[in-house]
Amino acid sequence: MKLDRLLHYVSLDGAGGVEQQFVEFVRVAREQGVSNHNVVACGRRVHPLIRARLEASQAAVTFEKYAGRFKLPKWPASLRAGRQRRLVATQQPDAVVIWNRLRDSLDTLAAAGAERTIYWERGASWFAGDSEDKRRFLAEVPAIICNSYAARRMLELRWEYRGQIRVVHNALRPSLLPAQAIEPRRLPNSGQVVLGVVARLQPIKGVALAIHALALLREQGWDASLRIAGDGPETQRLQSEVQRLGVGAHVIFEGLVAEMPAFYQRIDLLVHPALREPFGQIAVEAGAYGIPAVVAAVDGLVEVIDDGVTGLCVKPTRSLSDYRELGGGEEDLPPYVYDPVSDTIDTPKVVDPNELARAIAACLDDADRYRAMSTQAIAAVARRFVFDDHVHEALASIDAFVHLGRLDPGARP
């Protein structure tokens, strides 16, 4: 591999999925021989957790829109454009990687040059806002790595992207690997089953649907409970819905969970009825611990869960107006999602709680089937979602694009 110096443009204000994937990517990329990584932080700060881990990886951080404490104004535009040219000229990277930023990247592309700029799509193509700058950036950037096939199709169908695209699926971060070999799970002999949700508590994650499914299961005689890992703006609304449905004694809001391996030991099945999910990292994580999953058949989730093998995928069929009646919010919902069945983009729909409850019951009412799903979930993560392989494939794609003009290193000239 000829790559040695990468310059990354990425927002690091938070410590969510993209940021966590990024810092582990940098560390493993160094181990694989790409030793020099410089980072341009595109927001106001670098989250303390992320900063500490970047420092451990010896990655230098500068800020895109700040010169010291002074934020560069948008006008005159030459100030920020000049800042971009100086950053690229100082770092002299082999390649520039723009992480999940469709907007505000035109100056970066102009400064670096299209021949060494790669955009890494990880969900931004779902966001609201169809601006001229986004369209122009996608018209000019020649190569994109996507974290899922769904992301590829969103770019092609919604944004009419016609450049090179290579899908490099996300993988299980090394920091989340089980400390020891995981044995396939068995259903508890007591008959008490514990469902789990892992999500930021916001409307897009569909947590209200999981609560309704729990209430339905209990009405059907299941001794079921629900544990929710995560917090967010919908917490109070969801807690009210729990009380309204009369399942307060059977739902535990755990808030932010620091030790996720322990959380997975507390649950029997992951439930993830998200309205939008460009990939589905949580389902990979649960699978590593032998937890089958019931998920919405939307966007990239069907690329993680092998329907009927490692869990079940439930097609969303109900409208957003139904979602409001079920206690879901309307804030920050995407204008479009990708339907992997019809290979089209459409307005978001939600999973019917009755269908969700039916799928959960199907996973839990057969002990042999459940154990087989657990076995296959562990095997799938070990085979398909290995982080070293993920980093190697991404680096090989970047290297091939910079030196051969193509993202696929195995393609013919």
FENTA-V635265 format. One record per backbone hydrogen bond with DSSP energy under -1.0 kcal/mol. NH is the residue of the N-H (numbers start at 1). CO is the residue of the C=O. E is the energy in kcal/mol with one decimal. If there is no record, write none. Layout:
# FENTA-V635265
nh: [NH;NH]
co: [CO;CO]
e: [E;E]
This chain:
# FENTA-V635265
nh: [6;7;8;9;10;20;21;22;23;24;25;26;27;28;29;30;31;32;33;34;35;36;38;39;40;41;42;47;51;52;53;54;55;56;58;59;62;64;67;70;72;79;81;82;83;84;85;86;87;88;89;90;91;92;94;95;96;97;98;99;100;109;110;111;112;113;116;117;118;119;120;121;126;127;135;136;137;138;139;140;141;144;145;146;147;152;153;154;155;156;157;158;159;161;164;166;168;172;176;177;191;193;195;196;197;199;201;202;205;206;209;211;212;213;214;215;216;217;218;219;220;221;222;224;225;226;227;228;229;230;234;235;238;239;240;241;242;243;244;245;247;250;252;254;263;264;265;266;268;269;270;271;272;274;275;284;285;286;287;288;289;290;291;293;294;295;296;297;298;299;300;301;303;304;305;308;309;310;312;314;317;318;323;324;325;326;327;328;337;339;343;344;346;350;356;357;358;359;360;361;362;363;364;365;370;371;372;373;374;375;376;377;378;379;380;381;382;383;384;385;390;391;392;393;394;395;396;397;398;399;400;401;402;403;404;405;406;411]
co: [36;95;38;97;40;16;17;18;19;20;21;22;23;24;25;26;27;28;30;29;33;4;6;60;8;62;10;12;47;48;49;50;51;52;55;54;39;41;70;67;65;76;77;78;79;80;81;82;83;84;85;86;87;88;5;5;116;7;118;9;120;105;106;107;108;109;113;114;96;143;98;145;123;124;131;132;133;134;135;136;137;164;119;166;121;148;149;150;151;152;153;154;154;155;142;144;146;385;173;174;188;223;225;269;227;229;231;200;202;203;206;207;208;209;210;211;212;213;214;215;216;218;217;222;193;250;195;252;197;255;201;232;234;235;236;237;238;239;240;241;242;247;226;228;259;260;261;263;194;194;292;196;294;272;204;280;281;282;283;284;286;287;286;310;270;312;272;314;296;338;277;298;300;301;301;311;306;306;293;295;350;350;319;320;321;322;324;323;346;344;339;339;337;318;352;353;354;355;356;357;358;359;360;361;366;367;368;369;370;371;372;373;374;375;376;377;378;379;380;381;386;387;388;389;390;391;392;393;394;395;396;397;398;399;400;401;400;408]
e: [-2.6;-2.2;-2.9;-2.8;-2.0;-2.6;-2.5;-2.4;-2.2;-1.7;-2.2;-2.4;-1.8;-2.4;-2.8;-1.9;-1.6;-1.6;-1.6;-2.2;-1.1;-2.2;-2.5;-3.2;-3.5;-3.2;-1.7;-3.0;-3.0;-2.2;-1.5;-2.4;-2.6;-1.5;-1.3;-2.0;-2.6;-2.6;-3.0;-1.7;-3.0;-1.8;-2.0;-2.4;-1.8;-2.1;-2.0;-2.2;-2.3;-2.3;-2.5;-2.5;-2.1;-2.6;-2.4;-1.3;-3.2;-2.6;-2.6;-3.0;-2.6;-2.3;-2.4;-2.3;-2.6;-2.4;-1.6;-1.1;-2.7;-2.1;-3.3;-2.7;-1.6;-1.3;-1.9;-2.6;-2.5;-2.5;-1.6;-1.3;-2.8;-2.1;-2.5;-2.4;-1.5;-1.6;-2.6;-2.3;-2.1;-2.2;-3.2;-1.9;-1.1;-2.1;-2.2;-2.1;-3.1;-2.3;-2.2;-1.5;-1.3;-2.2;-3.1;-2.5;-2.4;-2.3;-1.9;-1.9;-2.1;-1.7;-1.0;-1.8;-2.1;-2.2;-2.1;-2.1;-2.1;-2.4;-2.4;-1.9;-1.5;-1.5;-2.5;-1.5;-1.9;-2.9;-2.6;-2.9;-3.3;-2.0;-3.1;-1.7;-2.6;-2.5;-2.1;-1.9;-2.2;-1.8;-2.4;-2.0;-2.1;-2.0;-2.7;-2.8;-1.3;-2.5;-1.3;-1.3;-3.6;-1.3;-2.5;-2.9;-2.9;-1.1;-2.7;-1.2;-2.4;-2.6;-2.1;-1.8;-1.2;-1.9;-2.3;-1.2;-2.6;-2.5;-1.7;-2.7;-2.1;-2.6;-2.0;-1.9;-1.5;-1.1;-2.5;-3.2;-2.8;-2.1;-2.0;-3.0;-1.6;-2.7;-1.6;-1.8;-1.4;-1.3;-1.5;-2.7;-2.8;-3.3;-1.6;-1.2;-2.3;-2.9;-2.4;-2.8;-2.1;-2.1;-2.3;-2.5;-1.9;-1.5;-1.5;-2.0;-2.6;-2.3;-2.2;-2.4;-2.4;-2.5;-2.5;-2.4;-2.0;-2.0;-2.6;-1.9;-1.9;-1.6;-3.3;-1.6;-2.2;-2.6;-2.4;-2.5;-2.1;-2.8;-2.5;-1.9;-2.4;-2.9;-2.3;-2.2;-2.5;-2.4;-2.4;-1.2;-1.3;-1.5]
